[in-house]
Amino acid sequence: MKYMVNEAEQIQIKEAIEAFEKQSSAEIVTVIAKQSDGYFFIPLLYAAAGALGISWAAQFFTGGMGAQELAIWQILSFVLLALCVQIRPVKMALIPATIKKKRAAAAAKSHFFSLGLHATNNRAGVMLFVSEAEKYVEILTDVAVAQKIDNALWEEAVQNFIMRVKEGNIAQGYLETIQKAVTLLAEHFPHAKAESDELPNHLILVE
């Protein structure tokens, strides 16, 4: 499955993280997901409503149909529409923005804990999360980072990153945000030779 970050760009991101870790004891993890949820049921509701409307419109324009013929129209219409609404661009257009944001935020938090960003020695983990289908970006920080750096200072980076995602230039968004992280984190979490590299430096791909 292809992502909007190619192999060469993934290498650039990995190198940027390695350069960051020479300046700070904090840990940055980058994650990209194709989409944050399957969104199975909501598109099917649209398909069901559409099938009902099509079948009744057909009955009206044909001057009336029997119950069996009407049922056939409804089933065929539903099957056709159900297939159409599973096409990713169509599906994502049907999902309300609030639901997409909520599901993507939940996915980001789940990956934060499953990847162990809450369990580093100095509790200075930072995750840069992108969900392609939702065009969603979130920066999650562990407790030590949150105590030292106000979340508002990350907001400019998030907004810039969102702009890059909408442009289709996700890799540039990662690189710029990693550079921003250097500015914010190096002062509070300077590089320490004794620190071990606890988390992966490569871009983590989530299907």
C-alpha positions as a printed Julia matrix, in Angstrom:
207×3 Matrix{Float64}:
   0.0    0.0     0.0
   1.54   3.31   -1.09
   1.82   6.22    1.28
   2.2    9.91    0.46
   5.8    9.72    1.73
   8.14   7.84   -0.58
  11.22   5.84    0.4
  13.67   8.67   -0.26
  11.59  11.01    1.92
  11.4    8.39    4.66
  15.21   8.32    4.7
  15.26  12.14    5.0
  12.88  11.96    7.97
  14.99   9.29    9.66
  18.14  11.37    9.17
  16.39  14.47   10.56
  15.39  12.55   13.69
  18.93  11.25   14.13
  20.25  14.81   13.81
  17.67  16.01   16.34
  18.76  13.38   18.86
  22.31  14.69   18.69
  20.97  17.97   20.09
  18.35  16.8    22.56
  17.68  13.94   24.97
  14.01  14.0    24.03
  12.67  11.28   21.73
  10.68  11.99   18.55
   8.59   9.32   16.85
   6.91   9.9    13.48
   3.79   7.95   12.53
   1.68   8.01    9.37
  -1.63   6.15    8.89
  -3.57   5.66    5.66
  -6.76   6.35    7.62
  -7.75   6.18   11.27
 -10.95   4.16   11.03
 -12.78   1.87    8.62
 -15.94   4.04    8.76
 -18.04   1.05    7.73
 -21.52   1.86    9.04
 -22.01   5.55    8.23
 -21.51   5.12    4.45
 -23.93   2.16    4.53
 -26.58   4.4     6.08
 -26.21   6.74    3.1
 -26.45   3.73    0.76
 -29.61   2.5     2.46
 -31.23   5.94    2.32
 -30.22   6.35   -1.33
 -31.56   2.92   -2.26
 -34.88   3.72   -0.64
 -35.11   7.02   -2.51
 -34.17   5.49   -5.87
 -36.65   2.64   -5.58
 -39.54   4.88   -4.62
 -38.65   7.36   -7.37
 -38.64   4.46   -9.85
 -42.05   3.39   -8.62
 -43.38   6.93   -9.03
 -42.07   7.39  -12.57
 -43.12   3.94  -13.76
 -46.65   4.38  -12.49
 -46.36   1.85   -9.69
 -44.67  -1.5    -9.07
 -45.59  -4.63   -7.21
 -44.04  -5.42   -3.82
 -41.65  -7.99   -5.29
 -40.44  -5.67   -8.05
 -40.02  -2.82   -5.56
 -37.95  -5.06   -3.28
 -35.7   -6.03   -6.18
 -35.16  -2.35   -7.03
 -34.27  -1.62   -3.4
 -31.82  -4.52   -3.12
 -30.06  -3.75   -6.4
 -29.87  -0.05   -5.59
 -28.47  -0.76   -2.14
 -25.81  -3.16   -3.42
 -24.67  -0.68   -6.1
 -24.58   2.25   -3.7
 -22.9    0.19   -0.97
 -20.06  -0.58   -3.38
 -19.78   3.06   -4.44
 -19.6    4.44   -0.89
 -16.67   2.13   -0.06
 -14.47   3.97   -2.58
 -12.14   5.89   -0.27
 -12.63   9.45   -1.63
 -16.4    8.94   -1.7
 -16.44   7.42    1.77
 -14.34  10.18    3.3
 -16.53  12.85    1.7
 -19.58  11.32    3.38
 -18.1   11.18    6.89
 -18.8   14.31    8.98
 -15.65  16.29    9.8
 -16.29  16.04   13.55
 -16.35  12.24   13.41
 -13.17  12.09   11.3
 -11.39  14.35   13.76
 -12.59  12.34   16.75
 -11.54   8.98   15.26
  -8.14  10.31   14.15
  -7.47  11.81   17.58
  -8.34   8.48   19.22
  -6.01   6.65   16.84
  -3.18   9.08   17.63
  -3.53   8.5    21.38
  -3.68   4.74   20.87
  -0.43   4.75   18.88
   1.24   7.01   21.44
   0.76   4.4    24.15
   1.23   1.3    22.01
   4.61   2.62   20.81
   5.74   3.29   24.37
   6.16   7.06   24.2
   4.82   7.24   27.75
   7.53   4.92   29.04
  10.87   6.59   28.18
  13.35   7.14   30.99
  13.03  10.95   31.03
   9.34  11.02   29.96
  10.26  13.35   27.09
   8.64  11.57   24.18
   7.05  13.47   21.29
   4.94  11.88   18.56
   4.19  13.51   15.2
   1.06  11.78   13.9
  -0.52  12.12   10.45
  -3.62  10.37    9.13
  -3.72  10.79    5.37
  -7.4   10.19    4.65
  -8.58  12.61    7.34
  -5.81  15.14    6.57
  -5.29  15.11   10.31
  -2.16  16.14   12.22
  -1.49  15.91   15.93
   1.59  16.39   18.09
   1.41  14.4    21.31
   3.91  14.94   24.13
   4.69  13.04   27.31
   4.44  14.59   30.76
   7.96  16.06   31.06
   7.62  17.88   27.74
   4.12  19.11   28.62
   5.42  20.52   31.9
   8.25  22.43   30.22
   6.62  23.57   26.97
   3.15  25.04   26.69
   0.99  23.26   24.14
   0.25  26.61   22.48
   3.87  26.71   21.31
   3.25  23.56   19.27
   0.14  24.98   17.64
   2.01  26.97   15.0
   3.85  23.8    14.0
   0.58  21.85   13.84
  -1.08  24.45   11.61
   1.92  24.55    9.28
   1.96  20.76    9.17
  -1.76  20.63    8.3
  -1.1   23.03    5.43
   1.66  20.74    4.12
  -0.64  17.71    4.37
  -3.37  19.48    2.4
  -0.75  20.38   -0.22
   0.23  16.72   -0.42
   3.73  17.52    0.86
   3.67  15.45    4.05
   7.41  14.78    4.15
   8.17  18.49    4.2
   5.7   18.85    7.05
   7.56  16.25    9.07
  10.94  17.83    8.37
   9.8   21.34    9.29
   8.14  20.09   12.47
  11.22  18.15   13.52
  13.25  21.34   13.06
  10.69  23.23   15.17
  11.03  20.55   17.83
  14.78  21.14   17.95
  14.12  24.79   18.78
  11.59  23.97   21.5
  13.2   20.94   23.1
  16.98  21.36   22.98
  16.98  24.06   25.66
  14.92  22.05   28.15
  16.21  18.6    27.21
  19.83  19.0    26.1
  21.69  16.09   24.59
  23.25  13.73   27.1
  25.87  11.22   25.97
  24.63   8.64   28.46
  21.12   8.66   26.99
  20.16   5.62   24.93
  17.99   5.72   21.82
  14.82   4.12   23.18
  12.38   4.59   20.31
  12.52   3.97   16.54
  13.84   6.75   14.31
  12.22   5.59   11.08
   8.77   6.71    9.93
   6.24   4.2    11.26
   3.68   3.19    8.63
   0.21   2.2     9.83
  -2.28   0.65    7.4
